[in-house]
Structures are given as structure tokens and as C-alpha cells.
Amino acid sequence: MTSTEDVPHADPAPADALTLAEIAELAGVSVATVSKVVNGRSEVGSETRALVEALIQERGLRRQRRRIKPAGLVEVVFHELAGEYPIEIVKGVRAAAANHGVNVIVSELAGQHVPGQRWIKEVLGRRPAGIITVFSGPTEEQRLLLATRDMPLVVLDPAGDPGRGVPSVGATNWSGGLEATRHLLELGHRRIAMITGPEFAFSSRARLDGYRTALDAAGILVDPGLIRRGSFQIEDGVVHARGLLELPDPPSAIFTANDGMAIGVYRAAHELGLRIPDDLSVVGFDDMAPWRWLNPPLTTVRQPLAEMGSTAAEMLIKLATGERLQQRRVELGTELMIRGSTASPPGG
């Protein structure tokens, strides 16, 4: 399922993208010179290189259809390799890549959401057929370097603005936040707290906006004291849930922007002698397989991570073989999975 909801499309591929010959004509240089710039050759003057790169950045480069070499690689770049999140995405990428006879390699940015110069040097040396960055993204300068080296880029679950015209894959985060909060409202909850992800993350802001929209539609004022800023870590759920549950008028339900923080809420509730869902309802976001075995199983919003990975890989392989994308911003639908961690509020 795809949707254009909530997040505007990136600009489509320019219809007037230039060929090597057209760039050469505009720049007043030979096709060979433009080819040297595109392939990262050093024997081009700095002014000429800057002019050619600026034309590519502004107008785009029209690729010839080609085949990826049988031993071709696509590289998947994670900000951090931890938990089920990267595993599910890699499963999807590998499944799609295998259909095209392409191998997958994985790299990590040690917790950084913007690659450093060491990464860009290493990836240029590896020369993969294309790159998928996950919850991270290169700078404008790094994107230009990749483009001039003929390395297409797809951003999956963008942490920030992926860049003008850069293909990206995400989920309907706003709808997920809306549906989770509506579920709690329909059960009778009125004091609903939310533990969000980091401010810079598009997904976090969209889920928070969905939560606010649901409360507003129900005629309930958003209480800033019930919103706590996390960073998608289990510890955030523990710390913030303690603070929320020790308020003079504590919430009867907590919605967290990922499953990990929901696990932290379970821990805090246990420490305070509260039962889930009798005393407190909890909703997460992601639907990671291990958390279905909690007691009680976690109600959560399913984010189709494996499908997101396979979609990103299919887009990347099309770009690497010179095809144009019909859609450069793809959003896959989320789904509320109702399990045992939600019920009517005490006395409700």
C-alpha cells in the first residue's frame, strides 16, 4: 500500500535532465572532460569541475540504460546497527537485490545521522552500484560527489530533509500516530501521554502531530506536561514513564513513538506496582517481533520495515540501470495491531 498522505512529494526527476553531450555544450568543454568529472578523475581544473558539477546539480544527468555487473553491490548505510530495526530493513533489501542478482553490503555511522568525510572517501573507493541510507543522509556536498561518480542514492526513513529531488521511502507516520491515539480515545482514555522521538526526526514529529490531531478532533486540549521528548531508547521510556506516572494527575495511557520506549514504560509501571492494561494502557510504534511476546502482548502501530527496505532497493536498482522513477517519494501504510496492552481506563 502506498500513500501520498501527510508528507509532500519530493520534486520529480527533471524532464529536462541533460546528457553528457548537452552538459559539455553548456559548459563549453568536451564530452571527455565532462566524463572525467563524472568519474572523479583528477585531471580537470577546479573551475571547470565546479561548473560541470553545478550543471549536474541544477539540471540532473540523463543516464543511459545499462546493466549492473553480476557482482554488483548495493550498500545500506545505518546510523547505528542495534535492535530489530536494521535487521528487518536488511531482510527487505536483500530479498529485492537477490531478484536482480545483486549483493548487499552494510555499513554503520557509529550513531551519527550525517556521514563524515571518512565515510564518503571509503564509499567512493568501494564504488557500489548505489547507496541506501537509513535514518541518516549525506550532506549536499556528499550527494553531489555521489552523483558525479554515478552512484545513485535512496534515503529510507529520512531523519531530516533528504535533499531536493532525492528519492526516499518512509511510512505513514502521521496516520499511525492518529490511529494509535484514536484507539485510546475510543477506549475512554482522556489523559493520554506521549513519549516522542528526537525533535530532528521527521518520523517523530509526524507521529506527534498525529497524536495532537486526534486529541484536537476529540475536543481535548493538548497538555504539554503529558508530552516528553525521548530519543527512541528503552531508557527514555523508563525515565519519562516514571515522571508521568508520578504526576498528581497521571495519565491512564501512554503512547510511545517506538516499541523500545514502550518496553521502558512496562518496566516503570512494574516498578511502581501498576498493572498493564488494568491500571495503564500502552501503545508502541514499529511492531517488532520480540515485543509480541511481552506479558501482555504490546498494542502497537506496524511499520512495514522489510517492505520499506525492498521498495528502496527496487528504486535504487532502477536508478542504477538508468531507468527513471515514476514516483520519487514513496510512503507505505502503517496498521494498528491491537493486542493485550490496551483496555478501558480504571473506572471507565
Sequence and secondary structure as in RCSB ss.txt:
>XXXX:A:sequence
MTSTEDVPHADPAPADALTLAEIAELAGVSVATVSKVVNGRSEVGSETRALVEALIQERGLRRQRRRIKPAGLVE
VVFHELAGEYPIEIVKGVRAAAANHGVNVIVSELAGQHVPGQRWIKEVLGRRPAGIITVFSGPTEEQRLLLATRD
MPLVVLDPAGDPGRGVPSVGATNWSGGLEATRHLLELGHRRIAMITGPEFAFSSRARLDGYRTALDAAGILVDPG
LIRRGSFQIEDGVVHARGLLELPDPPSAIFTANDGMAIGVYRAAHELGLRIPDDLSVVGFDDMAPWRWLNPPLTT
VRQPLAEMGSTAAEMLIKLATGERLQQRRVELGTELMIRGSTASPPGG
>XXXX:A:secstr
 EE  SS       TT B HHHHHHHHTS HHHHHHHHTT S S HHHHHHHHHHHHHH B        TT EEE
EEES   SHHHHHHHHHHHHHHHHTT EEEEEE TT SS  HHHHHHHHHH  SEEEEES    HHHHHHHHHTT
  EEEES SS   TT  EEEE HHHHHHHHHHHHHHTT  SEEEEE  TT HHHHHHHHHHHHHHHHTT    GG
GEEE  S HHHHHHHHHHHHTSSS  SEEEESSHHHHHHHHHHHHHTT  TTTT EEEEEE  GGGGGSSS  EE
EE  HHHHHHHHHHHHHHHHTT   S SEEEE  EEE  TT    TT 
